[in-house]
Amino acid sequence: MRIDILTLFPNMFDGFVSESIIKRAINNNKVTINIIDFRKYSKDPHNKVDDYAFGGGAGMVLMPQPIFDAVDDLKTENSKVILMTPQGVPYKQEMAYTLTKEQHLIIICGHYEGFDERIRTLADYEISIGDFVLTGGEIPSMAIADSIIRLLDGVIEEESHVKDSFNDNLLDYPVYTKPVSFRGMDVPEVLLSGHHENIRKWRLEKQIEKTKERRPDLLEKRG
């Protein structure tokens, strides 16, 4: 998979591409990530990419020309364009699985007060990571990319993501490690029993219990 991220702040991604699972995925040729400063596509003599909104209002708005030219330069017949915006559809694990099937993703990070409405015509997906507003789309784009990359074949063990929270509309079950007893809190006996079927049942019960307490809306989807 190839992921191109269009941003005005490429240095924000230095740690993202050089640490942990993402770095290993890149080194193992599971994914190629290109961080592209779309200011380079500006035709303004001063590389300007934003201007005031027609009709007035606070803040600066990203102009269409640099972003259109960047997408035109990068896009192929196999590309899908993602626009990060608080107005997008809420991002879910199901969409992460869907996006793993794509060969090439172009993610546009918005910034400032917003972007020219015509930029929306480029997008195959408009995505939001929650009902809150950030200073730009850089952090959301990292979240989207991370959620997709970890699902690619060979990046992590399949069991690690098959049993993730939100799969089957359940939150994950509790997990414990050594020591067995810590500050008066003990590991549940069933996990020490070695009885795999009882452990499986206990974990499912805890998933349902936790989901009912914290995210009852997910249980409604299970029917």
C-alpha positions as CSV (number, residue, x, y, z in Angstrom):
1,M,0.0,0.0,0.0
2,R,1.1,3.6,-0.7
3,I,-0.1,6.5,1.5
4,D,0.5,10.1,0.4
5,I,-0.3,12.7,3.1
6,L,-0.7,16.3,2.0
7,T,0.2,18.7,4.8
8,L,1.7,22.1,5.5
9,F,3.6,20.8,8.5
10,P,5.6,17.7,7.3
11,N,7.9,17.8,10.4
12,M,5.0,16.8,12.5
13,F,5.2,13.3,10.9
14,D,8.9,12.7,11.8
15,G,8.2,10.5,14.8
16,F,5.2,8.9,13.2
17,V,7.2,7.3,10.4
18,S,10.3,6.6,12.4
19,E,9.0,4.7,15.4
20,S,7.4,1.4,16.4
21,I,5.1,-0.7,14.2
22,I,4.8,2.0,11.5
23,K,8.6,2.1,11.1
24,R,8.8,-1.7,10.9
25,A,5.9,-1.8,8.3
26,I,7.9,0.7,6.1
27,N,11.1,-1.2,6.5
28,N,9.4,-4.5,5.6
29,N,7.9,-3.0,2.5
30,K,4.3,-3.4,3.7
31,V,3.6,0.3,3.2
32,T,5.1,3.3,1.6
33,I,4.4,6.7,3.2
34,N,5.1,10.0,1.5
35,I,4.7,13.2,3.5
36,I,4.2,16.0,1.0
37,D,4.2,19.7,1.7
38,F,1.5,21.0,-0.6
39,R,2.9,24.5,-0.3
40,K,5.4,23.4,-3.0
41,Y,2.5,23.3,-5.4
42,S,1.5,26.9,-4.9
43,K,1.8,29.1,-7.9
44,D,1.9,32.2,-5.8
45,P,5.3,34.0,-5.9
46,H,5.4,33.7,-2.1
47,N,4.1,30.1,-2.0
48,K,0.9,31.4,-0.4
49,V,-1.8,28.7,0.1
50,D,-4.5,30.5,2.0
51,D,-6.6,33.7,1.8
52,Y,-9.6,35.4,3.4
53,A,-13.0,34.0,2.9
54,F,-15.4,35.8,0.5
55,G,-18.2,37.3,2.6
56,G,-16.1,37.8,5.6
57,G,-15.4,35.8,8.7
58,A,-12.6,34.9,11.0
59,G,-9.4,33.1,10.0
60,M,-7.8,32.1,6.7
61,V,-9.1,29.5,4.2
62,L,-7.0,27.1,2.2
63,M,-7.2,27.9,-1.5
64,P,-8.0,25.2,-4.1
65,Q,-5.2,25.6,-6.6
66,P,-2.3,24.0,-4.6
67,I,-4.3,21.1,-3.3
68,F,-5.9,20.4,-6.8
69,D,-2.5,20.5,-8.4
70,A,-1.0,18.2,-5.8
71,V,-3.7,15.6,-6.1
72,D,-3.5,15.8,-9.9
73,D,0.2,15.1,-9.7
74,L,-0.1,12.2,-7.3
75,K,-3.4,10.5,-8.3
76,T,-3.5,7.3,-10.4
77,E,-6.4,5.1,-11.5
78,N,-6.1,3.2,-8.2
79,S,-6.1,6.2,-5.9
80,K,-8.7,7.1,-3.3
81,V,-8.6,10.6,-1.8
82,I,-9.5,11.2,1.9
83,L,-10.3,14.6,3.2
84,M,-9.8,15.1,7.0
85,T,-12.6,17.3,8.2
86,P,-14.9,17.6,11.4
87,Q,-17.8,17.6,8.9
88,G,-16.9,14.1,7.7
89,V,-18.4,10.8,8.6
90,P,-17.3,9.4,11.9
91,Y,-14.4,7.0,11.5
92,K,-15.0,3.4,12.6
93,Q,-13.0,0.2,12.6
94,E,-15.1,-1.2,9.8
95,M,-13.9,1.7,7.6
96,A,-10.3,0.9,8.5
97,Y,-10.8,-2.6,7.2
98,T,-12.4,-1.3,4.0
99,L,-9.5,1.1,3.4
100,T,-6.9,-1.7,3.7
101,K,-8.2,-3.0,0.4
102,E,-7.1,0.1,-1.5
103,Q,-3.7,0.3,-3.2
104,H,-3.1,4.0,-2.9
105,L,-4.5,6.6,-0.4
106,I,-4.1,10.3,-0.6
107,I,-4.9,12.0,2.7
108,I,-5.5,15.8,2.7
109,C,-4.9,17.6,6.0
110,G,-7.0,20.7,6.3
111,H,-5.8,23.7,8.4
112,Y,-6.6,27.2,9.4
113,E,-10.2,28.2,9.4
114,G,-11.1,25.6,6.8
115,F,-10.7,24.9,3.1
116,D,-12.4,26.2,-0.1
117,E,-15.6,24.2,-0.6
118,R,-14.5,23.2,-4.1
119,I,-11.8,21.0,-2.6
120,R,-14.5,18.6,-1.5
121,T,-15.0,17.6,-5.1
122,L,-11.6,15.8,-4.9
123,A,-12.6,13.5,-2.0
124,D,-13.8,9.9,-2.2
125,Y,-14.1,10.0,1.6
126,E,-14.6,12.8,4.1
127,I,-13.7,11.5,7.5
128,S,-13.9,12.8,11.1
129,I,-12.2,11.1,14.1
130,G,-14.7,12.7,16.5
131,D,-17.0,15.5,17.4
132,F,-14.2,18.0,18.3
133,V,-12.0,20.4,16.3
134,L,-8.2,20.4,16.1
135,T,-5.9,22.9,14.7
136,G,-5.4,20.8,11.6
137,G,-5.8,17.4,10.0
138,E,-2.3,16.1,10.8
139,I,-3.0,14.2,14.0
140,P,-6.3,12.7,12.6
141,S,-4.4,11.6,9.4
142,M,-1.8,9.8,11.6
143,A,-4.7,8.1,13.4
144,I,-6.3,7.0,10.2
145,A,-3.0,5.8,8.7
146,D,-2.0,3.9,11.9
147,S,-5.4,2.2,12.1
148,I,-5.1,1.0,8.5
149,I,-1.4,0.0,8.5
150,R,-1.7,-2.3,11.5
151,L,-4.4,-4.3,9.7
152,L,-2.2,-5.0,6.6
153,D,-1.1,-8.6,6.2
154,G,2.2,-9.3,8.0
155,V,2.4,-6.0,10.0
156,I,1.2,-7.5,13.2
157,E,-0.2,-11.0,14.2
158,E,-3.7,-11.4,12.8
159,E,-5.0,-12.5,16.2
160,S,-3.9,-9.2,17.6
161,H,-6.4,-7.2,15.5
162,V,-9.1,-9.9,15.0
163,K,-9.8,-9.6,18.8
164,D,-9.5,-5.8,18.9
165,S,-12.2,-3.6,20.5
166,F,-15.1,-2.8,18.1
167,N,-14.7,-6.1,16.2
168,D,-18.1,-7.8,16.4
169,N,-19.3,-4.6,18.1
170,L,-17.8,-5.4,21.4
171,L,-15.1,-3.7,23.5
172,D,-12.0,-5.8,24.3
173,Y,-11.9,-8.1,27.3
174,P,-9.6,-7.3,30.4
175,V,-6.1,-8.6,30.3
176,Y,-3.6,-9.2,33.1
177,T,0.1,-10.0,33.4
178,K,2.6,-10.7,36.3
179,P,2.4,-10.4,39.3
180,V,-0.7,-12.5,40.1
181,S,-1.4,-10.2,43.1
182,F,-0.6,-6.5,43.0
183,R,-1.6,-4.0,45.7
184,G,-4.5,-6.2,46.8
185,M,-5.8,-6.7,43.2
186,D,-5.6,-10.3,42.0
187,V,-5.7,-11.9,38.5
188,P,-9.0,-13.7,38.1
189,E,-8.7,-17.4,38.9
190,V,-10.2,-18.5,35.6
191,L,-7.2,-17.0,33.7
192,L,-4.8,-19.2,35.8
193,S,-6.8,-22.4,35.3
194,G,-5.5,-23.3,31.9
195,H,-9.1,-24.3,30.9
196,H,-9.4,-22.7,27.4
197,E,-13.1,-23.0,27.0
198,N,-13.8,-21.4,30.4
199,I,-11.4,-18.6,29.6
200,R,-13.1,-18.0,26.3
201,K,-16.5,-17.8,28.0
202,W,-15.2,-15.5,30.7
203,R,-13.7,-13.2,28.2
204,L,-16.9,-13.0,26.2
205,E,-18.9,-12.3,29.3
206,K,-16.5,-9.5,30.3
207,Q,-16.7,-8.1,26.7
208,I,-20.4,-7.9,26.9
209,E,-20.4,-6.5,30.4
210,K,-17.9,-3.8,29.6
211,T,-19.6,-2.9,26.4
212,K,-23.0,-2.7,28.1
213,E,-21.5,-0.4,30.8
214,R,-19.4,1.9,28.5
215,R,-20.8,1.6,24.9
216,P,-24.4,0.3,25.0
217,D,-24.9,1.7,21.5
218,L,-22.5,-1.0,20.2
219,L,-24.7,-3.8,21.7
220,E,-27.7,-2.4,19.8
221,K,-25.9,-3.1,16.5
222,R,-25.4,-6.7,17.5
223,G,-29.1,-7.2,17.6
